[in-house]
Amino acid sequence: MGSPPALENLYSELEALYQRLEEELTVLNPGCNGCGTCCKFSTFDHVLYASSIEVDFIKRNREIPDFNVTDNVCPFLKDNQCSIRDFRTLGCRIFYCNPSYKQILCEMYEKYYRMIKELGIKYDVSWRYLPFLNQLVRFKSTS
């Protein structure tokens, strides 16, 4: 992976990209009832994928709790709320239960996914796009 100063720039650009996405989502306003159901992936028969850049960003900023991958629940779900809201992945940021926004949110996901991949190329970091929980499990604490 890139040098430490380069990684700081990478993560600064990732945060700016996330901020841009949040601004777009605020205008779109797909609505969220804050129930935390989306973090229980089996409820939607869903596998959350993430890039290694995003997983590394989380790992750098938060301790990874012990969890069981087969539960298919985000280990950062606490009291039906995201405990790492500022560091959550693109897939988490863009998923809403409201089916009326499915098509436009898929298009937004593709757009921002490409931008994150371009950051990986720009900063010459290894790129993996795999199930989030399977990547995260490598870093979980066992205390």
C-alpha positions, 0 to 999 in steps of 0.5 A: 500500500502507498506511503503514509503521507499518500494514504492521508491524502487518499483518505482526505479525498475519500472523505471529500467524496463521501461529503459530496455524496451526502450533499447529493443524497440530501437533495434527493432525500430518499428518507430513512426511518433510522430503524437499523434494518438495513444493517441486518443484511439477511433481512434484505437477502443482501451481501454488502460489498466494499472496497479494501480502501473503505475497509482500511479507512474504517480500520484506521479510525475505529476498533473492529469489534468481535463478530460472527460473519455468519450472523450477516449483521454489521458489527457496528450496529448498536441500538439500531444505529450505526456506530461508525456513521462518519466512516461507513462504506459507500454501500451503507451510505447509499442504501435506503429501504425506499424502493422508489429510489432504487434505480437512481441510487444504483446509478449513484453507487456506480458513479461513486464506486468508480471514483473510489476505484480511481483513488486507488489507481491514483494512490497506487493501493491494492484494490479488492472489492469483496463482501464487507464482513469477510474483509472486516473479519481479518481485523476484529478484536478478540478481547 
